[in-house]
Amino acid sequence: GLLYLAAILRRNGFAVDFVDCLATRHPETSGGLNGERSKRRKFGTGNFLRTPIPKPAGLKDVPKTYSRYGITPEEFKAGLKAIERPAAVLVTSLMTYWYPGVFEAIRLAKEIFPGVPVILGGIYATLCTDHAQEHSGADFVLSGPGEETVWPLLKDITGCAPAFIPKAQTLDDHPYPAFNLPGGSDYVCLITSRGCPFRCAYCASHKLAPLFTQRAPEAVLREIYYWYHKYHIQDFTFYDDALLIKKKVHIWPILEEVIREKLPVRFHTPNALHIREIDDYTAYLLFRAGFKTIRFGFETANMARHRDMDGKICEGDLMQAIKYLRQAGFEAKEIGVYILSGLPGQEWREVAYSIDYVKAAGGMPYLAEYSPIPGSPLWPKAVETARFPIAADPIYQNNSLFPCAGDFSWETVQRIKMQVRAARGLSC
């Protein structure tokens, strides 16, 4: 989102500087846990720098380390001091419970650039607008797609009226996100669609993007060619919520062209694919086009819960999808299957059973810890069952707290995590 906005600003003639607080290649970064640099692994993956910090008051009794992820405050301040005084500072936000880091970034920006207006947007600002307006310290808090809402503010601040304002849902009209800003990246995130046609109870995609729209396949291909030929990018990560929907007229033409052109690229799907959309030809295309990270949103082996929550899966769908992928050439270790844990009222034996189910189906189970999301259909039940005041303070929406889990204990959490590691053949 922020990089799309940066690209649109540049298209309109604005000079843009970028400080990436999650940068893994910061020139002075040597902090983090035990003073070690962040290590990059295969395909540009790896952990962010982590620095343990004091716990917020409400989390004092939680037996886990509380940490800051990303560059240090000193590095952030140095990055700000290295740029000219701007007309405005734009700050984005992701998970709702990460807001303390957002607040710190806003505070430091105001310290370095007193009098410069700070504009906050992003997921937290959209889902917890009242909280952000009351507590963030930002001069302006924007809800929804920034490429549509920020321009009146910037016009008032700068006196410049942008000539080019694309609509949020027409991604083909957007310039490519500004991954080529200083600092760069050795991979690129692709979005071939916005929104999702499903209305899963645990998800707020419909609130962040009410309409489901897809880009033209040829536009997606042009973007892949651009990053590969101009910047030699080989790893592309799809961040669609519904990549395989309408596959015959969307992802199939994209992958068929990649195969024809013999592009030496690799694709990854951390946002998860819809299991029902995998058939023999789709599996063939995924393998031949160079997909290296396959993730499925399976959630649970409890089919009754699926009927209540999402309607995405029937008995046997996962086994059939994995069968197609294995026949196409994928190894079991390349097929990751997300299992939701900590749903309101969910018993841990359901999670344990789902782990065994995934392993028996031939996939690798990955725990996806449930985070209660304001605006999602499951939110009222989450508020009712949570052990923490999740509606009053987003800090308690942190998935690592398992705030809504039934029959909760930290010992059970550790036992489940060990079961997952054993199922994936990892040491415990």
Order of alpha helices (4+ residues) and beta strands (2+ residues): alpha-beta-beta-alpha-beta-alpha-beta-alpha-alpha-beta-alpha-alpha-beta-beta-alpha-beta-alpha-beta-alpha-beta-alpha-beta-alpha-alpha-beta-alpha-beta-alpha-alpha
